[in-house]
Amino acid sequence: MGTIVVTGASRGIGLELVKTYLAKGDKVIATYRSPEPPSTLTLLQGTNQLTLHPLEVTDSQSIEAFAASLEDTHIDVLVNNAGIIGPDHQSYSDMDVQGWKQTFEINTIAPLIITNALLSHLKKSRSPKVLTISSQMGALSRESIGMFAYRSSKAAVNKVMQVLALELKAEGIIVCPVHPGWVKTDMGGDEADITVQESAEGIVKLSQSLTMNDSGKFFTWEGHEHAW
Ligand SMILES: NC(=O)c1ccc[n+]([C@@H]2O[C@H](COP(=O)([O-])OP(=O)(O)OC[C@H]3O[C@@H](n4cnc5c(N)ncnc54)[C@H](OP(=O)(O)O)[C@@H]3O)[C@@H](O)[C@H]2O)c1
């Protein structure tokens, strides 16, 4: 039984990760950004397994308040899941630049800032892990067009996590970006390949099997190594 933090847990993959970890008997600290906890999460409360905290991942005060609220809690797994697809206009000839910057703030910068803010809690774990939900849409090895803001934010967070993995190796902290599959959520849409249950089951299984040798690698939800 471990203690897991999942960001962006109000819906989609984050919510299903919360349900899956709870079903496995873990303690889960789930974060949401709305002023009040969403009913999707409050419905899951009832035992002392689940704690809910507000967290706007781009707001430094919100991050500080969240970290402070954890007091001396240890974190075994941090899942940086919160993310956005980016602005409606993100082609090379029609770019919403402000929206691109916001996409970077949420998808690329926040996972690093949050991981650092929670570092002292991760260090209290015997086997700390940081999984950042990235996307194969950011893989440099895949040739595909469009979605400049989203793709670049995920390519960048992959590099951020690869560097962080090297820097946190001495601390014994495993760091991996993960492609969750193309998942039926508000973001992925109804035509996506897999359900949230399939994705979350795979990610939870992966988080349980990762060793220090895996740190700094890019994985798929199925536990396979993904080409950068
Ligand atoms: N679905 C896919 O096919 C797919 C594929 C590859 C990668 N991913 C990645 O998987 C992760 C989850 O995606 P999803 O499909 O579950 O998306 P989703 O259904 O749109 O859910 C996104 C979650 O992130 C939260 N969030 C967004 N911006 C935030 C912010 N600034 N601060 C705090 N929370 C914020 C949302 O909170 P609110 O409810 O308050 O908006 C929501 O809980 C994302 O990183 C995404 O890029 C998804």
The ligand as an SDF file (V2000), in Angstrom:
LIG
                    3D

 48 52  0  0  0  0  0  0  0  0999 V2000
   -6.9760   11.5010  -23.7030 N   0  0  0  0  0  0  0  0  0  0  0  0
   -5.9600   11.1710  -24.4820 C   0  0  0  0  0  0  0  0  0  0  0  0
   -6.1380   10.5060  -25.5240 O   0  0  0  0  0  0  0  0  0  0  0  0
   -4.5630   11.5790  -24.1180 C   0  0  0  0  0  0  0  0  0  0  0  0
   -3.5110   11.1330  -24.9530 C   0  0  0  0  0  0  0  0  0  0  0  0
   -2.2070   11.4540  -24.6400 C   0  0  0  0  0  0  0  0  0  0  0  0
   -1.9560   12.2030  -23.4940 C   0  0  0  0  0  0  0  0  0  0  0  0
   -2.9740   12.6260  -22.6880 N   0  0  0  0  0  0  0  0  0  0  0  0
   -2.6220   13.3960  -21.4870 C   0  0  0  0  0  0  0  0  0  0  0  0
   -3.2340   12.8000  -20.3590 O   0  0  0  0  0  0  0  0  0  0  0  0
   -3.4960   13.7880  -19.3580 C   0  0  0  0  0  0  0  0  0  0  0  0
   -4.9630   13.7080  -18.9470 C   0  0  0  0  0  0  0  0  0  0  0  0
   -5.7500   13.8930  -20.1130 O   0  0  0  0  0  0  0  0  0  0  0  0
   -7.3290   13.6060  -20.1710 P   0  0  0  0  0  0  0  0  0  0  0  0
   -7.5930   13.0130  -21.4870 O   0  0  0  0  0  0  0  0  0  0  0  0
   -7.7720   12.9120  -18.9390 O   0  0  0  0  0  0  0  0  0  0  0  0
   -7.8560   15.1140  -20.2050 O   0  0  0  0  0  0  0  0  0  0  0  0
   -9.1980   15.7690  -19.6360 P   0  0  0  0  0  0  0  0  0  0  0  0
  -10.2910   14.7840  -19.5570 O   0  0  0  0  0  0  0  0  0  0  0  0
   -9.3670   17.0090  -20.4430 O   0  0  0  0  0  0  0  0  0  0  0  0
   -8.7870   16.1580  -18.1090 O   0  0  0  0  0  0  0  0  0  0  0  0
   -7.7650   17.0670  -17.8890 C   0  0  0  0  0  0  0  0  0  0  0  0
   -7.5860   17.2480  -16.3830 C   0  0  0  0  0  0  0  0  0  0  0  0
   -6.5360   18.2200  -16.1610 O   0  0  0  0  0  0  0  0  0  0  0  0
   -7.0400   19.2270  -15.2960 C   0  0  0  0  0  0  0  0  0  0  0  0
   -6.3820   20.5110  -15.5490 N   0  0  0  0  0  0  0  0  0  0  0  0
   -6.2500   21.1650  -16.7380 C   0  0  0  0  0  0  0  0  0  0  0  0
   -5.6230   22.3310  -16.5640 N   0  0  0  0  0  0  0  0  0  0  0  0
   -5.3330   22.4180  -15.2380 C   0  0  0  0  0  0  0  0  0  0  0  0
   -4.7180   23.4030  -14.4280 C   0  0  0  0  0  0  0  0  0  0  0  0
   -4.2470   24.5430  -14.9550 N   0  0  0  0  0  0  0  0  0  0  0  0
   -4.5680   23.1600  -13.0960 N   0  0  0  0  0  0  0  0  0  0  0  0
   -5.0520   22.0160  -12.5570 C   0  0  0  0  0  0  0  0  0  0  0  0
   -5.6760   21.0570  -13.2640 N   0  0  0  0  0  0  0  0  0  0  0  0
   -5.8200   21.2700  -14.5890 C   0  0  0  0  0  0  0  0  0  0  0  0
   -8.5310   19.2880  -15.6030 C   0  0  0  0  0  0  0  0  0  0  0  0
   -9.2420   19.9570  -14.5650 O   0  0  0  0  0  0  0  0  0  0  0  0
  -10.6900   20.6450  -14.8330 P   0  0  0  0  0  0  0  0  0  0  0  0
  -11.7010   19.5440  -14.7540 O   0  0  0  0  0  0  0  0  0  0  0  0
  -10.8000   21.6330  -13.7360 O   0  0  0  0  0  0  0  0  0  0  0  0
  -10.6280   21.2730  -16.1910 O   0  0  0  0  0  0  0  0  0  0  0  0
   -8.8450   17.8000  -15.6900 C   0  0  0  0  0  0  0  0  0  0  0  0
   -8.9460   17.2430  -14.4050 O   0  0  0  0  0  0  0  0  0  0  0  0
   -3.1090   15.1320  -19.9890 C   0  0  0  0  0  0  0  0  0  0  0  0
   -1.8040   15.4870  -19.5720 O   0  0  0  0  0  0  0  0  0  0  0  0
   -3.1210   14.8290  -21.4800 C   0  0  0  0  0  0  0  0  0  0  0  0
   -2.2950   15.6930  -22.2200 O   0  0  0  0  0  0  0  0  0  0  0  0
   -4.2670   12.3280  -22.9820 C   0  0  0  0  0  0  0  0  0  0  0  0
  1  2  1  0
  2  3  2  0
  2  4  1  0
  4  5  1  0
  4 48  2  0
  5  6  2  0
  6  7  1  0
  7  8  2  0
  8  9  1  0
  8 48  1  0
  9 10  1  0
  9 46  1  0
 10 11  1  0
 11 12  1  0
 11 44  1  0
 12 13  1  0
 13 14  1  0
 14 15  2  0
 14 16  1  0
 14 17  1  0
 17 18  1  0
 18 19  2  0
 18 20  1  0
 18 21  1  0
 21 22  1  0
 22 23  1  0
 23 24  1  0
 23 42  1  0
 24 25  1  0
 25 26  1  0
 25 36  1  0
 26 27  1  0
 26 35  1  0
 27 28  2  0
 28 29  1  0
 29 30  1  0
 29 35  2  0
 30 31  1  0
 30 32  2  0
 32 33  1  0
 33 34  2  0
 34 35  1  0
 36 37  1  0
 36 42  1  0
 37 38  1  0
 38 39  2  0
 38 40  1  0
 38 41  1  0
 42 43  1  0
 44 45  1  0
 44 46  1  0
 46 47  1  0
M  CHG  2   8   1  16  -1
M  END
$$$$
